[in-house]
C-alpha cells in the first residue's frame, strides 16, 4: 500500500516538475513573469529532481546556472542516500 502511494507521488511530482520547468522556459522566451528559482528547487527537493534534471537538459533550460547544474544532482545524490538508509533499516 505505501509503495503504491510512493510511486503515485513520485509520478505526480515528476509530472508537475516537468510542467513547471517547461512553463518557466516558455516564460523566459516570451519575456513574461518567471517561475521563482526557489519553486523549481523545492519541486526538485520534494521528489521531482530526476524529471526536472532530464527536462532541463532536453530543453536546455537553466543549464548554465551552477545552482541548478550542481544543486539538482546534489539533491538526487542526497535522495539516493536517504533511500539507501531507509532500505537498510527495514
Buried (B, 14 or more C-beta within 10 A) or exposed (E): EEEEEEEEEBEEBBEBBBBBBBEBBEEEEEEEEEBEBEEBBEBBBBBBBBBBBBBBEEBEBBEEEEEBBEBBEEBBEEBEEEEEEEEEEE
